[in-house]
Amino acid sequence: MTLTAVGSMGPPPSYHWISPSRAAEVLGVTVRQIYRLIDTGRLPGYRIGAEIKLLAHEVEAFRGQQPEH
């Protein structure tokens, strides 16, 4: 027997987690700047155990909001 939650629309979405160092590479900034963006609330970061992780799609969305230099 398979149980499905009431109102379930299928399997839960998968998340692609990345490290602050990978986010820094994607955004072209330093890891320190990534932590500042997280601390100021401009970029969402998530504590998973002892580590801070970011969602790749949120980093990409942030990159898309930044003006070109």
N, C-alpha and C positions, 0 to 999 in steps of 0.2 A: 504494500500500500504506500502511495506517495502522498505526502501532506503538502498542501500549498496554502499560503497565507490568504486570508479573505481579501479580495481586492488586488491581489498580486497580478502584475502585468508581465510576468516572466522572471527570468533570472535577474539577480541584482546587477547593477552596472559594475564593470571592472574599472579600477582606478590605476593609473600609472603614476606611481610615486617617484619623485626624484630627490636627490640630495641638494643641500644648499650650494655645494660646489658645482654641480651640474646646472643648477638654475643660474649661477653666476656666469657660466660659460654661455648659456643660451641668451642671457640679457647683455652680455659684454661688460659686466661690472665685477667688482671684487666680492668675495664671500662676506666680508665685513659689511659691504653695502646691502647684501641680501638680508643679513640679520637686522640691519637698520630699517629696511623696508617692512620686514615682519613686525619689528617692535613698534613702528609707527602706525601699523594697520593698513599700509598701502598694498601689501602683498600678503595673502594668507599663508600661514605656516602651521603645521600640526605636529604636536609632540606625540611620537609613537615610541613608547618605552622611554629610553634615555636619548633618543635621537629626534632631531627636527627634520621633517620631510615636507615637501611641497607637491601639489598636484600639477602634473605637466600641463594640463589644459589651462589651469589658472595662470601659470607662468607665461604661456603663449598668449593668453588674453591680455595680461599686463603688458607684454611686449608690444602688442598691437595698439595699445592705448598711448604709448610713448611717442612724442614727436620725433621726427627724423632730425639728425644733427647735420 
